[in-house]
Amino acid sequence: MLYARALFAVMIVAVVGASFFVADGPLPSSDPEKSVETEPTPQATQQGMGPSENEEGHGPDLVVCQAPPPEIQDQFSLDSTSVTDVLIDTKEQTMVAKAVQAQTDFAADLYRQLSSKANGGNLFFSPHSIGTILMLTADGARGQTAKEMLAVLQLAAELDGTGAPELREVQAAIAELYKQLSARNDTTKLAVANALWVDAGMPLRKLFVDGVLAADPKAAFENVDFRNDFEAGRAKINDWTETNTAGRIKDLLAPGTLNELTRLVLTNAVYFKGDWAEKFDSSSTQDADFTLADGKKIKTPLMTGTVGAGYAELDGYSILDLPYAGGKLSLLVILPDEADGLPALEQKLNLEWLAKGVASLRKRAVQVALPKFKLETNYSLKDALSEMGMPTAFNPAAANLTGLTDSPEASSLYISAVEHKAFVEVNEEGSEAAAATAVVVGLRGVDPAPAMFIADRPFAFAIRHRESGQMLFLGRFSQPQPAE
């Protein structure tokens, strides 16, 4: 029987990739240097979980791009799809492989970074959500800021006059990846939404808008008056996030995250819900020992049953690939042989290592005991991303995001926050997972006026040792000599 000790799970559904897009803002002009202004449209009505069928998946209050190509528009739905397999040519497959390589290696680096701060506790996030929205943001970065962001995202830091060529290739590959992910004929629900919330006084550059649309033909744009009512903007963004995660991610942006200097917020939301191909019998769930890394045992509910799944025994660990209905998506669980063996496996985590393990999987009957659990996490990623190698983007005095806009404020923009929340529940029926990420771009505040200290009246003074506080000399000046 495959028992759970300390386990590491990769949610292939919402961590590696997913596929639903909301609608986009107005079509950009044909002038590559012309800025694009967005205008709000009447509020869309949303009911129930996920994007409204009546609005074709558009979020509330989002500007809708005019008629994306039917072959793209028709292939995305929060509900189960009946789209036939998408044929991708060799070049596109290569591009998709490059995108998956970059996102998986970024995921591994971020996993290790967050794990180092978690003190051995639970960890759950969507590197797909974080990586996607950072890629969109990086398309507006220039100079050292762009080089650092691309390196963290595992992309070549080669720049031309309009940004990073490889980034644009990966953006196109993401769109192709979404086509593959949406080409399912099953009952799983899989949705991704992207939206950009732009201050009404800061038009975006067409080149940047084109990059967003290359990755997501249905990305949404909306004007927000951050200067005069940033709290209303925060509420609108949080409502959009909650709607596009079926109510699982609430209050993505906490009070104080935005202010009157906020100029742009880029958001990504991911939602997944799927039943197991073979469900567990709830009557077989029983409390059993779960061994912690330090050897202590905790009673926890373990779902038990014999199921058909991918299974492999490797050097120091086992892998279980538990399929969801339809067989296109699965839960991959990596289980060390010893309770304290997870950290060593985490250090090996990358696409090549995962690929070798997955290649060893063989479908067979497996007697499984897996914890039934629910996790909710939230991360402010500024420090983690800075330590991973992109500190300049967060530095008000050094960041270069001039690729976002031609506004006079362009040279003063920087990333003020990257916020992420995630949710996962695993039970006898299947799994539900959701995540959302927001990149907040703000305006560098005006440098404060220098303090005034004009010693034009009697004063006391001392010469002191700063480190110890010892005063070596002490005096008073009250009778100056007359000026000659």
SEDRENDREN-640057 format. One line per 3 residues: number of its first residue (from 1); for each residue x, y, z of C-alpha. Coordinates in pm, 1 decimal. Example, Ala and Ser with C-alpha at 12.3 -4.5 7.8 and 13.67 -1.06 7.14 Angstrom:
% SEDRENDREN-640057
1) 1230.0,-450.0,780.0 | 1367.0,-106.0,714.0;
//
This chain:
% SEDRENDREN-640057
1) 0.0,0.0,0.0 | 123.4,349.9,-82.8 | 104.4,531.5,250.0;
4) 151.7,903.4,292.6 | 431.4,1022.8,513.2 | 565.9,1367.7,426.5;
7) 439.2,1420.1,74.3 | 503.5,1659.4,-209.5 | 222.0,1707.1,-459.0;
10) 234.3,1875.2,-798.2 | -112.3,1979.2,-912.9 | -75.1,1927.0,-1285.4;
13) -416.6,2088.3,-1324.3 | -361.3,2433.1,-1181.2 | 10.3,2447.0,-1121.5;
16) 166.7,2359.7,-1453.8 | -103.4,2502.5,-1678.1 | -467.4,2581.4,-1739.4;
19) -676.4,2733.7,-2010.1 | -963.3,2979.4,-1970.6 | -945.0,3342.0,-2077.6;
22) -1176.2,3635.9,-2012.7 | -1243.9,3898.7,-2273.4 | -1013.7,4172.1,-2384.7;
25) -1012.2,4550.3,-2415.4 | -1046.4,4751.7,-2735.5 | -836.0,4653.8,-3032.0;
28) -508.5,4846.7,-3046.3 | -428.7,5083.7,-3329.4 | -201.2,4984.3,-3617.4;
31) 67.1,5232.2,-3509.9 | 326.9,5030.6,-3309.4 | 430.2,5335.5,-3107.8;
34) 81.1,5464.3,-3035.3 | -53.8,5431.1,-2685.0 | -382.3,5251.3,-2627.7;
37) -646.6,5395.6,-2402.2 | -914.2,5174.9,-2250.1 | -1265.8,5283.2,-2178.0;
40) -1500.2,5118.4,-1928.2 | -1816.8,4946.0,-2040.1 | -2139.0,4894.1,-1843.0;
43) -2107.7,4641.3,-1565.4 | -2154.0,4281.2,-1668.4 | -2386.4,4066.8,-1462.7;
46) -2227.0,3763.0,-1299.9 | -2420.0,3480.2,-1142.5 | -2309.8,3153.1,-993.5;
49) -1957.7,3017.5,-995.9 | -1703.0,3115.9,-1256.2 | -1759.2,3322.7,-1570.8;
52) -2117.7,3379.3,-1676.5 | -2230.3,3182.4,-1979.5 | -2428.2,3485.2,-2097.7;
55) -2111.4,3692.4,-2106.5 | -1891.1,3420.7,-2258.7 | -1664.1,3412.5,-1957.4;
58) -1599.6,3787.7,-1921.7 | -1533.0,3921.3,-1573.8 | -1744.5,4199.0,-1417.8;
61) -1691.9,4552.4,-1550.8 | -1436.0,4440.4,-1805.4 | -1387.3,4594.3,-2145.6;
64) -1450.6,4334.3,-2411.6 | -1230.8,4308.7,-2718.1 | -1426.7,4300.8,-3038.4;
67) -1476.8,3953.9,-3181.9 | -1163.0,3743.4,-3129.9 | -1116.5,3482.2,-3400.6;
70) -1384.5,3209.8,-3373.8 | -1127.9,2931.7,-3359.7 | -997.5,3087.6,-3038.5;
73) -1322.4,3221.4,-2898.3 | -1506.5,2892.0,-2914.6 | -1246.7,2676.3,-2742.6;
76) -1267.8,2807.9,-2387.4 | -1531.5,2730.0,-2130.1 | -1535.5,2691.5,-1753.1;
79) -1767.6,2396.2,-1794.3 | -1669.0,2069.1,-1952.9 | -1555.2,2100.5,-2312.0;
82) -1629.7,1890.9,-2615.5 | -1355.3,2031.1,-2835.1 | -1176.5,1778.6,-3050.7;
85) -799.9,1740.5,-3031.5 | -605.4,2044.7,-3148.0 | -341.4,1970.0,-3406.3;
88) -18.3,2155.0,-3324.9 | 265.5,2160.5,-3575.8 | 625.5,2078.7,-3485.7;
91) 733.5,2442.6,-3450.3 | 445.1,2517.2,-3216.6 | 520.8,2203.9,-3014.3;
94) 879.0,2324.6,-2974.5 | 752.5,2661.5,-2853.4 | 516.1,2494.4,-2607.8;
97) 798.8,2274.7,-2480.2 | 1009.5,2586.9,-2423.8 | 725.4,2752.9,-2230.8;
100) 670.7,2442.7,-2015.2 | 1046.3,2414.3,-1952.0 | 1067.3,2777.2,-1838.4;
103) 756.9,2765.0,-1620.2 | 851.6,2434.8,-1455.7 | 1203.9,2548.2,-1370.2;
106) 1064.3,2878.0,-1240.2 | 816.4,2675.2,-1033.4 | 1097.7,2468.0,-882.6;
109) 1304.2,2776.1,-794.4 | 1006.1,2950.2,-634.5 | 909.2,2631.5,-450.8;
112) 1253.4,2612.9,-293.2 | 1248.1,2983.0,-207.8 | 908.4,2964.7,-36.8;
115) 995.9,2634.4,127.6 | 1301.5,2792.1,290.5 | 1069.6,3038.7,467.9;
118) 798.0,2786.3,559.2 | 984.0,2617.3,847.1 | 876.9,2273.8,727.5;
121) 509.6,2370.5,712.2 | 256.9,2323.9,433.9 | 314.7,2496.9,101.5;
124) 77.7,2547.1,-190.1 | 81.3,2796.3,-476.6 | 25.2,2821.1,-850.3;
127) 351.8,2883.9,-1035.1 | 144.6,2895.4,-1352.1 | -53.7,3192.2,-1220.9;
130) 252.7,3372.2,-1082.9 | 473.1,3297.6,-1383.9 | 210.5,3398.0,-1639.0;
133) 138.8,3737.5,-1485.7 | 509.6,3808.6,-1430.8 | 574.0,3729.4,-1798.6;
136) 307.6,3979.5,-1900.0 | 463.0,4238.0,-1669.7 | 815.6,4165.4,-1794.6;
139) 706.5,4260.9,-2146.1 | 684.1,4617.6,-2017.7 | 1025.4,4611.1,-1851.4;
142) 1343.7,4742.7,-2006.9 | 1716.4,4742.0,-1930.0 | 1841.8,4576.6,-1611.6;
145) 1487.1,4534.3,-1483.7 | 1395.8,4324.4,-1787.5 | 1715.8,4117.6,-1772.2;
148) 1658.0,4026.4,-1407.8 | 1290.4,3940.2,-1455.1 | 1363.3,3723.9,-1758.9;
151) 1641.1,3539.0,-1575.2 | 1408.7,3463.0,-1282.8 | 1146.2,3342.4,-1532.4;
154) 1410.0,3112.6,-1689.1 | 1407.3,3299.2,-2021.4 | 1696.9,3432.5,-2227.4;
157) 1776.5,3787.4,-2121.1 | 1846.0,3903.7,-2475.5 | 1683.1,4238.9,-2548.5;
160) 1620.9,4435.0,-2865.3 | 1468.0,4778.6,-2902.6 | 1120.7,4649.5,-2825.3;
163) 1191.2,4407.7,-2541.1 | 1276.9,4036.9,-2531.2 | 1231.9,3822.1,-2846.7;
166) 1217.4,3492.8,-2652.6 | 951.3,3632.8,-2422.9 | 730.6,3706.6,-2722.4;
169) 783.1,3349.6,-2847.6 | 682.4,3211.7,-2508.8 | 376.2,3435.6,-2501.8;
172) 262.7,3280.8,-2828.4 | 344.4,2936.2,-2690.5 | 125.6,2997.7,-2385.8;
175) -167.9,3060.3,-2617.8 | -95.1,2727.7,-2791.5 | -62.8,2554.6,-2455.5;
178) -407.3,2679.1,-2360.6 | -544.7,2527.1,-2680.0 | -400.7,2189.4,-2583.8;
181) -528.7,2212.6,-2229.2 | -875.9,2307.2,-2347.3 | -892.4,2020.5,-2598.5;
184) -1056.2,1787.7,-2347.6 | -1374.0,1588.7,-2359.7 | -1435.1,1531.7,-1989.4;
187) -1622.2,1670.5,-1692.0 | -1336.3,1857.1,-1528.3 | -1364.0,2233.5,-1488.2;
190) -1051.6,2425.6,-1576.0 | -1038.4,2804.1,-1609.4 | -778.6,3078.8,-1635.7;
193) -855.5,3449.5,-1652.7 | -626.0,3748.0,-1699.9 | -719.0,4112.6,-1647.4;
196) -531.3,4442.5,-1644.5 | -662.4,4732.9,-1436.7 | -524.4,5057.7,-1573.3;
199) -535.9,5403.1,-1418.9 | -755.9,5621.2,-1637.2 | -477.8,5874.3,-1684.0;
202) -210.4,5630.4,-1802.7 | -259.6,5489.4,-2155.7 | -74.9,5167.5,-2232.6;
205) 167.4,5130.3,-2521.3 | 32.1,4933.7,-2815.3 | 340.2,4708.9,-2820.7;
208) 273.0,4604.6,-2461.6 | -97.6,4546.5,-2529.5 | -6.2,4332.4,-2830.7;
211) 217.6,4119.5,-2606.8 | -66.1,4060.5,-2362.3 | -300.1,3964.1,-2644.6;
214) -39.8,3728.2,-2791.1 | -45.8,3526.2,-2468.0 | -416.0,3567.8,-2401.4;
217) -645.3,3676.3,-2684.5 | -924.3,3725.5,-2428.7 | -735.1,3919.0,-2163.6;
220) -947.6,4191.6,-2008.7 | -863.1,4560.7,-1971.1 | -1044.9,4815.6,-1757.6;
223) -987.3,5173.8,-1656.8 | -979.8,5241.7,-1282.2 | -951.7,5579.0,-1108.9;
226) -673.4,5484.7,-868.8 | -577.0,5849.6,-814.5 | -909.1,5949.8,-662.3;
229) -1069.2,5623.5,-543.4 | -817.6,5340.7,-514.7 | -1032.6,5157.6,-259.2;
232) -1313.9,5124.7,-513.1 | -1057.4,4983.8,-756.0 | -936.1,4734.9,-494.8;
235) -1293.4,4618.9,-429.9 | -1355.5,4573.0,-803.1 | -1036.2,4368.0,-848.6;
238) -1118.8,4151.4,-547.7 | -1472.0,4092.0,-680.2 | -1332.6,3989.1,-1019.3;
241) -1088.9,3749.7,-853.5 | -1356.9,3591.2,-637.7 | -1586.1,3547.0,-939.5;
244) -1315.6,3386.4,-1152.5 | -1214.9,3140.1,-879.5 | -1568.7,3021.9,-801.7;
247) -1559.9,3210.1,-471.3 | -1247.9,3031.0,-342.8 | -1008.7,3330.6,-346.3;
250) -1139.3,3626.7,-149.1 | -969.9,3959.9,-76.1 | -662.2,3901.8,-290.7;
253) -561.5,4262.1,-230.8 | -563.3,4355.6,136.3 | -628.0,4711.7,255.6;
256) -316.5,4920.0,206.8 | -195.0,4729.0,-100.7 | -313.5,5005.9,-334.7;
259) -295.2,5382.0,-294.5 | -333.0,5700.8,-496.6 | 3.4,5630.1,-664.3;
262) -109.8,5292.5,-807.4 | -115.5,5303.6,-1186.3 | -163.2,4943.0,-1303.4;
265) -262.7,4609.1,-1152.3 | -215.7,4289.1,-1355.6 | -417.0,3990.5,-1232.7;
268) -437.8,3621.0,-1311.3 | -691.7,3374.4,-1169.9 | -687.5,2994.1,-1202.8;
271) -967.2,2754.8,-1108.6 | -985.9,2374.4,-1129.1 | -1236.0,2117.2,-1013.9;
274) -1226.1,1751.4,-1110.1 | -1351.7,1414.8,-991.7 | -1118.2,1119.3,-966.8;
277) -1135.1,868.6,-1248.7 | -1195.5,619.3,-966.7 | -1343.9,777.8,-657.6;
280) -1257.0,673.5,-305.8 | -1527.1,520.8,-86.5 | -1586.7,766.0,198.9;
283) -1673.1,476.5,430.3 | -1314.5,353.3,389.1 | -1162.7,683.4,505.4;
286) -1008.5,629.7,847.0 | -791.3,815.9,1093.5 | -434.8,688.0,1081.5;
289) -82.9,796.6,1172.0 | 91.0,1055.2,954.2 | 462.7,1065.5,1037.2;
292) 616.2,1412.1,1046.8 | 973.8,1486.1,940.1 | 1088.6,1485.3,1305.1;
295) 936.9,1140.0,1365.5 | 629.1,1257.7,1554.3 | 297.5,1106.1,1452.5;
298) -35.4,1282.0,1401.8 | -371.7,1116.3,1347.6 | -521.3,1236.5,1020.7;
301) -801.3,1109.2,792.0 | -657.4,888.8,516.2 | -863.7,797.9,212.7;
304) -799.2,435.8,121.1 | -875.6,222.6,-179.7 | -732.6,23.2,-468.2;
307) -728.9,224.3,-790.5 | -576.2,209.3,-1135.6 | -298.9,469.3,-1148.4;
310) 51.4,538.3,-1270.2 | 307.8,410.3,-1019.4 | 686.0,391.4,-996.5;
313) 940.8,303.2,-730.2 | 1266.0,495.8,-769.3 | 1582.6,560.0,-569.3;
316) 1460.3,683.0,-232.4 | 1104.0,764.9,-332.8 | 785.4,651.8,-505.2;
319) 557.7,835.5,-749.5 | 180.9,807.6,-781.3 | -1.8,962.3,-1077.9;
322) -369.1,966.7,-984.9 | -590.2,1055.2,-1283.2 | -898.6,1271.8,-1284.6;
325) -1203.3,1183.1,-1494.9 | -1115.6,1189.2,-1863.5 | -751.2,1103.2,-1802.5;
328) -608.4,1433.4,-1931.9 | -528.6,1577.5,-1587.5 | -385.3,1412.9,-1279.8;
331) -251.8,1457.8,-929.0 | 116.5,1365.7,-914.4 | 239.2,1272.2,-566.4;
334) 608.1,1226.4,-487.6 | 658.9,1028.5,-166.6 | 1003.5,985.3,-4.9;
337) 1084.3,646.6,145.6 | 1171.6,812.5,476.4 | 967.7,1068.9,668.2;
340) 1259.4,1314.0,668.4 | 1350.0,1256.1,303.3 | 1145.4,1531.3,138.1;
343) 1405.0,1816.6,157.8 | 1658.9,1613.4,-41.2 | 1401.8,1548.3,-316.0;
346) 1299.2,1914.2,-322.4 | 1655.7,2015.5,-404.5 | 1645.7,1794.6,-715.7;
349) 1316.7,1935.2,-840.6 | 1326.1,2058.2,-1201.2 | 1168.6,1960.3,-1532.4;
352) 1439.0,1706.4,-1623.3 | 1414.4,1530.3,-1287.1 | 1034.5,1525.4,-1301.1;
355) 1037.6,1399.1,-1659.5 | 1258.4,1103.3,-1564.8 | 1024.5,1011.4,-1282.7;
358) 713.0,1043.9,-1498.4 | 876.2,832.0,-1770.8 | 911.6,552.5,-1514.8;
361) 539.1,542.1,-1437.0 | 349.0,225.9,-1525.6 | -25.1,193.9,-1491.7;
364) -125.3,-75.5,-1246.2 | -354.9,-145.6,-952.2 | -230.4,49.7,-651.0;
367) -355.3,23.0,-295.0 | -354.0,387.6,-192.2 | -379.8,570.0,139.8;
370) -384.1,945.5,81.7 | -464.8,1225.7,326.8 | -791.2,1410.2,291.4;
373) -699.2,1776.0,329.7 | -772.7,2141.0,262.6 | -513.5,2419.6,242.3;
376) -545.4,2796.2,205.8 | -229.3,2999.3,161.3 | -127.2,3354.9,84.6;
379) 210.9,3501.3,-4.4 | 351.2,3850.1,-52.3 | 621.5,3765.6,-304.4;
382) 829.8,4084.0,-315.4 | 1107.4,3948.2,-92.3 | 1106.9,3599.4,-245.7;
385) 1131.1,3728.8,-602.5 | 1397.9,3980.4,-503.9 | 1607.9,3703.1,-351.2;
388) 1557.2,3494.4,-664.0 | 1726.2,3767.9,-866.0 | 1488.3,4050.2,-965.5;
391) 1530.7,4321.1,-696.9 | 1552.3,4611.3,-943.5 | 1184.0,4584.4,-1040.7;
394) 1089.3,4661.9,-679.1 | 1333.9,4950.7,-640.8 | 1152.3,5284.3,-690.4;
397) 1479.5,5458.2,-776.1 | 1605.0,5200.4,-1029.1 | 1310.8,5012.1,-1186.5;
400) 1257.0,5055.6,-1559.8 | 901.8,4977.9,-1672.3 | 896.6,5228.2,-1956.4;
403) 769.3,4962.6,-2195.9 | 427.7,4985.0,-2030.1 | 337.0,5339.7,-2127.7;
406) 452.7,5658.7,-2298.5 | 307.2,5860.6,-2012.7 | 537.6,6122.9,-1854.5;
409) 512.6,5907.9,-1542.3 | 673.3,5606.6,-1714.7 | 1020.0,5661.2,-1571.2;
412) 880.0,5664.8,-1216.3 | 697.5,5330.3,-1229.2 | 802.1,5026.3,-1025.6;
415) 645.6,4705.6,-889.9 | 516.7,4786.7,-542.1 | 372.4,4441.5,-462.4;
418) 315.7,4087.6,-594.3 | 33.0,3919.4,-401.9 | -73.1,3554.9,-432.8;
421) -344.0,3342.9,-272.7 | -416.7,2974.4,-327.7 | -668.9,2711.8,-220.6;
424) -678.6,2333.2,-257.3 | -908.8,2062.4,-125.5 | -852.9,1691.2,-180.9;
427) -1128.0,1447.6,-80.0 | -1291.0,1118.9,-178.7 | -1469.1,1273.8,-477.8;
430) -1172.3,1450.9,-632.2 | -993.7,1784.1,-600.2 | -1070.5,2154.0,-619.0;
433) -797.2,2414.5,-653.1 | -785.5,2787.7,-713.3 | -524.2,3060.6,-711.7;
436) -486.1,3426.2,-800.9 | -191.9,3661.0,-842.4 | -173.1,4039.7,-862.6;
439) 124.8,4247.1,-973.1 | 81.4,4605.2,-850.6 | 264.5,4877.2,-1043.2;
442) 294.7,5205.7,-860.6 | 440.3,5549.8,-907.6 | 749.3,5651.2,-717.0;
445) 646.9,5909.7,-459.1 | 779.8,6262.2,-479.5 | 1098.5,6293.2,-276.9;
448) 1013.7,6473.9,47.0 | 1136.9,6829.8,84.8 | 1458.6,6850.9,290.0;
451) 1414.9,6920.4,658.3 | 1496.5,7274.1,771.8 | 1762.5,7322.7,1045.2;
454) 1879.9,7682.0,1063.0 | 2097.6,7744.2,1366.5 | 2035.5,8119.1,1394.3;
457) 1982.5,8122.9,1772.4 | 2158.3,7982.5,2080.5 | 2210.9,7607.5,2073.9;
460) 2383.5,7326.6,2265.1 | 2623.2,7088.8,2097.0 | 2834.9,6782.7,2166.7;
463) 3105.8,6575.7,2005.8 | 3024.5,6213.3,2074.1 | 3112.0,5854.5,1990.9;
466) 2813.4,5730.9,1788.5 | 2849.0,5359.8,1861.7 | 2874.0,5386.5,2241.8;
469) 2699.2,5719.6,2292.3 | 2993.4,5855.7,2495.1 | 3003.6,6237.0,2487.7;
472) 3361.2,6352.4,2443.9 | 3283.9,6722.6,2438.7 | 2974.0,6918.8,2540.2;
475) 2902.3,7286.4,2507.0 | 2669.8,7575.2,2428.5 | 2689.1,7842.4,2159.7;
478) 2504.2,8162.2,2247.8 | 2739.2,8453.0,2172.8 | 2866.1,8452.0,1812.0;
481) 3136.6,8687.8,1699.1 | 3008.7,8976.7,1488.4 | 3060.7,8931.3,1115.7;
484) 3353.6,9126.1,979.0;
//
